[in-house]
Amino acid sequence: MWFILMTIGLYICIPLIKSIAESQDRIKYYLFLAFIFAFAVPEISTLTGDFAGKQIIWGVSLIMKDIKKMKIHIVLGYSSYFILGYYLNNIELSKKQRSIIYLAGVIGFALTIGLDAVVALKTQKPCLNYYSEFSIPVLLESVCVFTWFKYRNFRATKRYPFIVRLSKYSFGAYLVHILVLRCLQNRLGLNTLSFHPVLAIVCLGILIFVISYVISGILNHIPVIRKYAV
């Protein structure tokens, strides 16, 4: 449930973040610094460690030590995503720009899986280096998904009534899903290794989704809980 605590931290900082968001130039400058120090530099370090020779790794490690001494922590957290979301929500993207973003998202998705698979096969160990939220491929995926939803008005058409109804209970489902997951594992012994992982992940995902939404739906019909919790 780290997401809730992280969100609370961001909300506490809103008065400070607002001063950045009031100026397009400040937003762009902040996002530029965030991309360099929160995404690009760590990504180069990770890629170097996974694929480069010893001499290059040694050289990059020296540079990384100096960069870390700069202590630019203000652009190293989730505030970069927070401000990026605000920026994307307040600019208009052309169809061509959206197409480029969607293509970048697909490429990012492929790189996330591909790079981790290559490193895992190379080292014969599990690898999650490129699944980090501060990995550039994941950043591309995030921008792609955000942009896609921005330009979809689910309430303006009768094509998506089911999604609109689900959205009402989504936060409550998120709050209870970990409890459902652990109950299935601890009480019934169900997890992704109970049977073939490919099938188990899909089946358990659907089961947890359904149970969580049912619980959220019930909680949303209890006035006090509906008002203050879900």
C-alpha positions as CSV (number, residue, x, y, z in Angstrom):
1,M,0.0,0.0,0.0
2,W,3.0,2.3,-0.5
3,F,1.0,4.2,-3.1
4,I,-1.3,5.8,-0.5
5,L,1.6,7.0,1.7
6,M,3.4,8.4,-1.4
7,T,0.3,10.2,-2.5
8,I,-0.1,11.7,1.0
9,G,3.5,13.0,0.8
10,L,2.8,14.6,-2.6
11,Y,-0.3,16.3,-1.4
12,I,1.6,17.7,1.6
13,C,4.0,19.2,-0.9
14,I,1.3,20.7,-3.2
15,P,1.9,24.3,-2.0
16,L,5.5,24.0,-3.0
17,I,4.8,22.1,-6.2
18,K,2.2,24.7,-7.2
19,S,4.9,27.4,-7.5
20,I,6.5,25.2,-10.2
21,A,3.2,24.5,-11.9
22,E,2.3,28.2,-12.2
23,S,4.9,28.7,-14.9
24,Q,5.3,26.7,-18.1
25,D,9.0,27.5,-18.2
26,R,9.5,26.3,-14.6
27,I,7.6,23.1,-15.4
28,K,9.7,22.4,-18.5
29,Y,12.9,23.2,-16.6
30,Y,11.9,20.9,-13.7
31,L,10.9,18.1,-16.1
32,F,14.2,18.4,-17.9
33,L,16.2,18.1,-14.7
34,A,14.0,15.2,-13.6
35,F,14.5,13.3,-16.8
36,I,18.3,13.8,-16.6
37,F,18.8,13.0,-12.9
38,A,15.9,10.7,-12.0
39,F,15.7,8.7,-15.3
40,A,18.6,9.1,-17.8
41,V,21.6,9.0,-15.4
42,P,20.4,5.9,-13.4
43,E,19.4,4.2,-16.7
44,I,22.8,4.7,-18.2
45,S,24.3,3.3,-15.0
46,T,22.1,0.3,-15.1
47,L,22.7,-0.4,-18.8
48,T,26.4,0.0,-18.3
49,G,26.4,-2.4,-15.4
50,D,24.4,-5.0,-17.4
51,F,26.0,-4.8,-20.8
52,A,29.3,-2.9,-20.8
53,G,32.9,-3.9,-20.2
54,K,34.8,-3.5,-16.9
55,Q,36.6,-0.3,-18.0
56,I,33.4,1.4,-19.1
57,I,31.7,0.3,-15.8
58,W,34.6,1.7,-13.9
59,G,34.5,5.1,-15.7
60,V,30.7,5.4,-15.3
61,S,31.0,4.6,-11.6
62,L,33.4,7.5,-11.1
63,I,31.0,9.9,-12.9
64,M,28.0,8.5,-10.8
65,K,29.9,9.3,-7.6
66,D,30.3,12.9,-8.6
67,I,26.6,13.2,-9.7
68,K,25.4,11.7,-6.4
69,K,27.4,14.4,-4.5
70,M,25.3,17.0,-6.3
71,K,22.3,15.9,-4.1
72,I,19.6,17.0,-6.5
73,H,16.9,15.2,-4.5
74,I,14.1,17.6,-5.4
75,V,13.8,16.0,-8.9
76,L,14.5,12.4,-7.8
77,G,11.1,11.4,-6.4
78,Y,7.6,10.7,-7.6
79,S,7.0,14.5,-7.8
80,S,8.4,14.2,-11.3
81,Y,5.4,12.0,-12.4
82,F,3.0,14.3,-10.5
83,I,4.2,17.4,-12.4
84,L,4.5,15.5,-15.7
85,G,0.8,14.4,-15.3
86,Y,-0.2,18.0,-14.7
87,Y,1.7,19.2,-17.7
88,L,0.4,16.6,-20.1
89,N,-3.2,17.2,-18.8
90,N,-2.9,20.9,-19.6
91,I,-1.4,20.9,-23.1
92,E,-3.1,19.9,-26.3
93,L,-1.4,17.1,-28.3
94,S,-1.9,16.8,-32.1
95,K,-2.7,13.4,-33.6
96,K,0.8,13.1,-34.9
97,Q,2.3,13.8,-31.4
98,R,-0.1,11.2,-29.9
99,S,0.9,8.7,-32.5
100,I,4.5,9.2,-31.6
101,I,3.7,8.8,-27.9
102,Y,1.8,5.6,-28.5
103,L,4.7,4.2,-30.6
104,A,7.2,5.2,-27.9
105,G,5.0,3.4,-25.3
106,V,4.9,0.2,-27.3
107,I,8.7,0.4,-27.7
108,G,9.1,1.0,-24.0
109,F,6.9,-2.0,-23.2
110,A,9.1,-4.2,-25.5
111,L,12.3,-2.8,-24.0
112,T,11.1,-3.5,-20.5
113,I,10.5,-7.1,-21.2
114,G,13.3,-7.6,-23.6
115,L,16.1,-6.0,-21.6
116,D,15.1,-7.8,-18.4
117,A,14.9,-11.1,-20.3
118,V,18.3,-10.7,-21.8
119,V,19.9,-9.9,-18.5
120,A,18.1,-12.8,-16.7
121,L,19.3,-15.2,-19.4
122,K,22.8,-13.8,-19.2
123,T,23.1,-14.0,-15.4
124,Q,20.7,-16.9,-14.9
125,K,19.1,-14.9,-12.1
126,P,15.8,-13.0,-11.8
127,C,16.1,-9.4,-13.1
128,L,13.8,-6.5,-12.5
129,N,16.3,-3.7,-13.4
130,Y,14.0,-2.3,-16.2
131,Y,10.7,-2.7,-14.4
132,S,11.5,0.2,-12.1
133,E,9.1,3.2,-12.2
134,F,12.2,5.3,-12.8
135,S,13.3,3.3,-15.9
136,I,13.0,5.2,-19.2
137,P,11.0,2.4,-20.9
138,V,8.5,2.5,-18.0
139,L,8.3,6.3,-18.3
140,L,7.4,5.9,-22.0
141,E,4.7,3.4,-21.1
142,S,3.3,5.7,-18.4
143,V,3.1,8.7,-20.7
144,C,1.5,6.5,-23.4
145,V,-1.2,5.2,-21.0
146,F,-1.9,8.7,-19.5
147,T,-2.2,10.2,-23.0
148,W,-4.6,7.4,-24.2
149,F,-6.9,7.9,-21.3
150,K,-6.8,11.7,-21.6
151,Y,-8.3,11.6,-25.1
152,R,-11.0,9.1,-24.2
153,N,-14.2,10.5,-22.8
154,F,-15.9,7.4,-21.3
155,R,-19.0,9.3,-20.1
156,A,-19.7,10.9,-23.5
157,T,-20.7,7.7,-25.2
158,K,-22.8,4.7,-24.4
159,R,-20.0,2.4,-25.5
160,Y,-18.4,2.3,-22.1
161,P,-21.1,2.2,-19.4
162,F,-19.4,-0.8,-17.8
163,I,-16.1,1.1,-17.3
164,V,-18.0,4.1,-15.9
165,R,-19.7,1.9,-13.3
166,L,-16.5,0.2,-12.4
167,S,-14.7,3.5,-11.9
168,K,-17.0,4.2,-9.0
169,Y,-15.6,1.3,-7.0
170,S,-12.0,1.3,-8.2
171,F,-10.4,3.0,-5.2
172,G,-12.2,0.7,-2.8
173,A,-11.1,-2.3,-4.8
174,Y,-7.5,-1.1,-4.7
175,L,-7.7,-0.7,-0.9
176,V,-8.9,-4.2,-0.3
177,H,-7.2,-6.1,-3.1
178,I,-4.0,-6.9,-1.1
179,L,-6.2,-8.3,1.7
180,V,-8.0,-10.6,-0.8
181,L,-4.7,-11.7,-2.3
182,R,-3.3,-12.6,1.1
183,C,-6.4,-14.4,2.2
184,L,-6.4,-16.5,-1.0
185,Q,-2.7,-17.4,-0.3
186,N,-2.8,-17.9,3.5
187,R,-6.3,-19.5,3.8
188,L,-6.6,-21.4,0.5
189,G,-2.9,-21.7,-0.5
190,L,-3.6,-20.1,-3.9
191,N,-0.8,-18.2,-5.5
192,T,0.9,-17.9,-8.9
193,L,2.8,-21.2,-8.2
194,S,-0.3,-23.2,-7.4
195,F,-0.4,-24.4,-11.0
196,H,1.2,-23.2,-14.3
197,P,2.2,-19.5,-13.8
198,V,0.8,-18.3,-17.1
199,L,-2.6,-19.7,-16.3
200,A,-2.3,-18.9,-12.5
201,I,-1.6,-15.3,-13.0
202,V,-4.6,-14.8,-15.3
203,C,-7.0,-16.8,-13.2
204,L,-5.9,-15.3,-9.9
205,G,-5.9,-11.8,-11.4
206,I,-9.5,-12.2,-12.5
207,L,-10.6,-13.8,-9.2
208,I,-9.0,-11.0,-7.1
209,F,-10.4,-8.4,-9.4
210,V,-14.0,-9.7,-9.0
211,I,-13.8,-10.3,-5.3
212,S,-12.3,-6.8,-4.6
213,Y,-14.9,-5.1,-6.7
214,V,-17.7,-7.0,-4.9
215,I,-16.3,-6.0,-1.5
216,S,-15.9,-2.4,-2.7
217,G,-19.5,-2.3,-4.0
218,I,-20.8,-3.5,-0.6
219,L,-18.7,-0.9,1.2
220,N,-20.0,1.8,-1.1
221,H,-23.5,1.1,0.1
222,I,-22.6,1.8,3.7
223,P,-23.0,5.6,4.1
224,V,-20.2,6.4,6.6
225,I,-17.6,4.2,4.9
226,R,-18.7,5.4,1.4
227,K,-18.2,9.0,2.5
228,Y,-14.8,8.8,4.3
229,A,-13.0,5.6,3.1
230,V,-13.9,4.5,-0.4
